[in-house]
Amino acid sequence: MKFDGYHLLSRIDGEEIQLFTRNGNDWSHKLPRLVNAINGMGFKSGWLDGEVMVLNENGLPDFQALQNAFDSSRTQNIIYYVFDVPFYDGHDLRATLLVERREFLKQLFATRSSETVRFSATFDVPASEIIVSACRMGLEGLIGKRKDSAYVSRRSPNWIKLKCCQRKEFVTGGYTDPQGTRIGIGSLLLGFYDKEQKLRYAGNVGTGFSDKSLRDLKAQLDKVAATANPFSNATGVGRKVHWVRPELVAEVSFAEWTREEHIRHSVFHGLRIDKKAA
């Protein structure tokens, strides 16, 4: 399953547990309940790879609920799904085949139980069948992994995303004023870096916000306010825009790209505090 959360690596050294984001930030202090849960499962020293998320009332990952948990420092509902084990008990497993690492990890969880730390199950069925089921259930999509692949600490063609809709992280370059009774902002102006590392305008997102997220966004945007347009292509941006430094990353789902490389029918899902705008 493609989890809608934050990728997190766990370093276990005896009773000392550390949790790291993909950028190497130590989040152990943000997730004390998860640290205690891992510590109580009796793992030997090593590294676990997985993703943290919050499930909604239907048992599906909810990215905004995860963000709200961190914003309010109420992380007790966060669940950690573990899908790989690159090191364990003094052994480097990175060159071991994925199916063998997965089987070893499954055995580790066979004798350990936790509501907070769970084994991420594999569905060994044809991709065309499972992707349809995943989309019907309302999941973001699936991750396909080569069974004979090694573990690498970078992006790799051995892992592919099978998405139910198009979803991407965009850099925020500005925002518009709210209309009517709306508070905070009207919409976010989004962009992406092209091959020349120039920030290109990709359209706006004005749906998917709650009153709380609108207030929180406005506060964060105020901190990075700017006077200059950060986009290399100003065409189509519009007037009455408040510019910001391109430092905030927004995760957005959308229906399609236009010929002008703008997105259509976009929905905001949250800011990615675990990813750098560059």
C-alpha positions as CSV (number, residue, x, y, z in Angstrom):
1,M,0.0,0.0,0.0
2,K,1.1,3.6,-0.7
3,F,0.9,5.2,2.6
4,D,-0.1,8.9,2.9
5,G,2.3,9.9,5.6
6,Y,6.0,10.7,6.4
7,H,8.8,8.3,5.6
8,L,10.7,7.5,8.8
9,L,13.8,5.4,9.6
10,S,14.2,3.9,13.1
11,R,17.6,3.4,14.6
12,I,17.7,0.8,17.4
13,D,20.8,0.7,19.6
14,G,19.9,-1.4,22.6
15,E,17.3,0.7,24.5
16,E,18.2,3.9,22.6
17,I,15.7,4.6,19.8
18,Q,16.1,7.4,17.3
19,L,13.6,8.3,14.5
20,F,14.9,10.1,11.4
21,T,13.2,11.7,8.4
22,R,14.4,11.2,4.8
23,N,16.4,14.5,5.3
24,G,18.2,13.2,8.4
25,N,16.2,15.2,10.9
26,D,15.8,13.5,14.3
27,W,12.1,13.4,15.2
28,S,12.5,11.2,18.3
29,H,11.3,14.0,20.6
30,K,8.2,14.5,18.5
31,L,7.1,10.9,18.8
32,P,7.7,9.7,22.4
33,R,4.9,7.1,22.2
34,L,6.4,5.6,19.1
35,V,9.9,5.5,20.6
36,N,8.4,3.7,23.7
37,A,6.5,1.3,21.5
38,I,9.5,0.3,19.5
39,N,11.6,0.0,22.7
40,G,9.0,-2.4,24.2
41,M,9.0,-4.8,21.2
42,G,12.4,-6.3,22.0
43,F,14.1,-5.7,18.7
44,K,17.8,-6.3,18.5
45,S,20.0,-3.4,17.4
46,G,19.5,-2.3,13.7
47,W,17.5,-0.1,11.4
48,L,13.8,-0.3,10.4
49,D,12.3,1.5,7.5
50,G,8.7,2.5,7.3
51,E,6.1,5.3,7.3
52,V,4.1,7.1,10.0
53,M,0.5,8.0,9.4
54,V,-2.9,8.6,11.1
55,L,-5.9,6.6,10.0
56,N,-9.4,8.1,9.6
57,E,-12.7,6.7,10.8
58,N,-12.7,4.4,7.7
59,G,-9.3,3.0,8.5
60,L,-7.6,4.9,5.6
61,P,-4.5,7.1,5.8
62,D,-5.4,10.8,6.4
63,F,-2.5,13.2,5.7
64,Q,-4.2,16.3,7.2
65,A,-5.0,14.4,10.4
66,L,-1.3,13.5,10.5
67,Q,-0.3,17.2,10.1
68,N,-2.8,18.2,12.8
69,A,-1.3,15.6,15.1
70,F,2.2,17.2,14.8
71,D,0.8,20.8,14.9
72,S,-1.0,20.1,18.2
73,S,1.7,17.9,19.7
74,R,-0.9,15.1,20.0
75,T,0.9,12.3,18.3
76,Q,-0.7,9.4,20.3
77,N,-2.8,8.2,17.3
78,I,0.2,8.0,14.9
79,I,0.9,4.5,13.6
80,Y,4.2,3.3,12.2
81,Y,4.0,0.8,9.3
82,V,7.4,-1.0,8.8
83,F,8.2,-2.3,5.3
84,D,11.9,-2.9,5.2
85,V,15.0,-3.8,7.4
86,P,18.4,-2.7,6.0
87,F,20.4,-3.6,9.1
88,Y,19.7,-6.1,12.0
89,D,21.7,-7.6,14.8
90,G,25.1,-6.7,13.4
91,H,24.2,-7.9,9.8
92,D,24.1,-5.6,6.8
93,L,21.0,-6.7,4.8
94,R,21.1,-4.1,2.1
95,A,22.4,-6.5,-0.6
96,T,19.9,-9.2,0.3
97,L,17.0,-9.6,-2.1
98,L,13.9,-7.7,-1.2
99,V,11.8,-10.8,-0.9
100,E,14.3,-12.3,1.6
101,R,14.4,-9.1,3.7
102,R,10.6,-9.0,3.7
103,E,10.4,-12.6,4.9
104,F,12.9,-11.9,7.6
105,L,11.0,-8.8,8.7
106,K,7.7,-10.7,8.7
107,Q,9.2,-13.3,11.0
108,L,10.4,-10.5,13.4
109,F,6.8,-9.3,13.7
110,A,5.4,-12.8,14.0
111,T,6.6,-12.9,17.6
112,R,5.9,-9.2,18.4
113,S,2.6,-7.3,18.6
114,S,1.9,-3.6,18.8
115,E,-1.0,-1.3,17.8
116,T,1.5,1.5,17.2
117,V,4.1,-0.4,15.2
118,R,2.8,-2.7,12.5
119,F,4.1,-4.9,9.6
120,S,3.3,-3.5,6.2
121,A,1.7,-6.5,4.3
122,T,2.4,-7.3,0.7
123,F,-0.3,-8.2,-1.9
124,D,1.1,-10.6,-4.4
125,V,-1.6,-10.3,-7.0
126,P,-1.7,-8.9,-10.6
127,A,-1.1,-5.1,-10.5
128,S,-4.2,-4.4,-12.7
129,E,-6.4,-6.1,-10.2
130,I,-5.0,-4.6,-7.0
131,I,-4.8,-1.0,-8.3
132,V,-8.5,-1.0,-9.1
133,S,-9.3,-2.3,-5.6
134,A,-7.1,0.3,-4.0
135,C,-8.7,3.1,-5.9
136,R,-12.2,1.9,-5.0
137,M,-11.2,1.8,-1.3
138,G,-10.1,5.4,-1.5
139,L,-6.4,4.8,-1.1
140,E,-3.8,7.1,-2.7
141,G,-2.3,4.1,-4.6
142,L,0.3,1.4,-4.4
143,I,4.1,1.0,-4.5
144,G,5.4,-1.7,-6.8
145,K,8.8,-3.1,-5.8
146,R,11.1,-5.5,-7.7
147,K,11.4,-8.7,-5.7
148,D,15.1,-9.1,-6.4
149,S,16.1,-5.5,-5.6
150,A,18.7,-4.4,-3.1
151,Y,18.1,-1.7,-0.5
152,V,19.4,1.7,-1.5
153,S,19.3,5.1,0.3
154,R,18.1,7.0,-2.7
155,R,15.3,7.1,-5.3
156,S,15.4,4.0,-7.6
157,P,13.5,2.6,-10.6
158,N,13.2,-0.6,-8.6
159,W,10.3,1.1,-6.7
160,I,7.5,2.6,-8.7
161,K,4.4,4.6,-7.7
162,L,1.0,3.4,-9.0
163,K,-1.3,6.2,-8.2
164,C,-5.1,6.4,-8.2
165,C,-4.9,10.1,-9.2
166,Q,-2.1,12.5,-10.0
167,R,-0.4,13.8,-6.9
168,K,2.7,15.9,-6.6
169,E,4.6,18.2,-4.3
170,F,4.8,21.9,-5.4
171,V,6.7,24.9,-4.3
172,T,4.6,27.7,-3.0
173,G,5.4,31.1,-4.5
174,G,2.5,33.3,-3.5
175,Y,-1.2,33.4,-2.5
176,T,-4.4,35.4,-3.2
177,D,-6.7,37.1,-0.8
178,P,-9.8,35.3,0.5
179,Q,-13.2,36.1,-1.0
180,G,-16.6,36.3,0.8
181,T,-16.6,34.8,4.3
182,R,-13.5,32.8,3.8
183,I,-10.5,33.5,6.1
184,G,-6.7,33.4,5.7
185,I,-6.1,33.0,2.0
186,G,-8.0,32.4,-1.3
187,S,-5.6,30.1,-3.1
188,L,-1.9,29.1,-3.2
189,L,0.2,29.8,-6.2
190,L,2.2,26.7,-7.1
191,G,5.4,26.0,-9.0
192,F,8.0,23.4,-9.9
193,Y,11.6,23.5,-10.8
194,D,12.5,22.8,-14.4
195,K,15.7,21.4,-15.9
196,E,17.4,24.7,-15.6
197,Q,16.4,24.9,-11.9
198,K,14.0,27.8,-12.6
199,L,10.8,27.9,-10.7
200,R,7.9,27.6,-13.2
201,Y,4.3,28.6,-12.3
202,A,2.0,25.6,-12.4
203,G,-1.4,27.0,-11.4
204,N,-3.3,27.5,-8.1
205,V,-5.0,25.4,-5.5
206,G,-8.0,26.8,-3.7
207,T,-9.8,23.7,-2.3
208,G,-9.1,21.1,0.3
209,F,-8.6,23.6,3.1
210,S,-10.2,23.7,6.6
211,D,-10.6,26.9,8.6
212,K,-7.7,25.7,10.8
213,S,-5.4,25.0,7.9
214,L,-6.3,28.4,6.3
215,R,-5.3,30.2,9.5
216,D,-2.1,28.1,9.9
217,L,-1.1,28.6,6.3
218,K,-1.6,32.4,6.5
219,A,0.7,32.5,9.6
220,Q,3.4,30.4,7.8
221,L,3.1,32.5,4.6
222,D,3.5,35.7,6.6
223,K,6.9,34.4,7.8
224,V,8.2,34.1,4.3
225,A,6.6,37.2,2.7
226,A,8.5,38.7,-0.3
227,T,8.2,41.6,-2.7
228,A,9.4,39.9,-5.8
229,N,7.7,37.3,-8.0
230,P,9.7,34.0,-7.6
231,F,8.4,32.4,-10.8
232,S,10.4,32.5,-14.0
233,N,7.2,32.6,-16.1
234,A,4.9,35.3,-14.9
235,T,2.2,34.6,-17.6
236,G,-1.1,33.5,-16.2
237,V,-0.2,34.3,-12.6
238,G,-2.8,37.1,-12.3
239,R,-3.0,40.2,-10.3
240,K,-3.5,41.1,-6.6
241,V,-1.0,38.4,-5.5
242,H,1.0,38.3,-2.4
243,W,4.5,36.9,-3.1
244,V,6.4,34.6,-0.7
245,R,9.9,33.2,-0.7
246,P,9.8,29.7,-2.3
247,E,10.4,27.7,0.9
248,L,7.1,26.0,1.6
249,V,6.2,22.7,-0.1
250,A,2.5,21.8,-0.7
251,E,1.2,18.4,-1.5
252,V,-1.6,18.6,-4.1
253,S,-3.7,16.1,-6.0
254,F,-5.1,17.1,-9.4
255,A,-6.9,15.7,-12.4
256,E,-4.5,16.6,-15.3
257,W,-1.8,18.8,-16.7
258,T,-2.8,21.4,-19.4
259,R,-0.7,22.0,-22.5
260,E,0.6,25.1,-20.7
261,E,1.9,22.8,-17.9
262,H,-0.7,24.1,-15.4
263,I,-2.7,21.7,-13.2
264,R,-6.5,21.4,-13.2
265,H,-9.0,20.5,-10.5
266,S,-6.5,20.6,-7.8
267,V,-7.0,19.8,-4.1
268,F,-4.7,20.8,-1.2
269,H,-3.6,18.0,1.1
270,G,-1.1,19.7,3.4
271,L,2.4,21.2,3.7
272,R,5.3,18.8,3.6
273,I,7.5,19.7,6.5
274,D,9.7,16.7,5.8
275,K,10.8,17.9,2.3
276,K,13.0,20.7,1.1
277,A,11.6,23.1,-1.6
278,A,14.8,22.7,-3.7
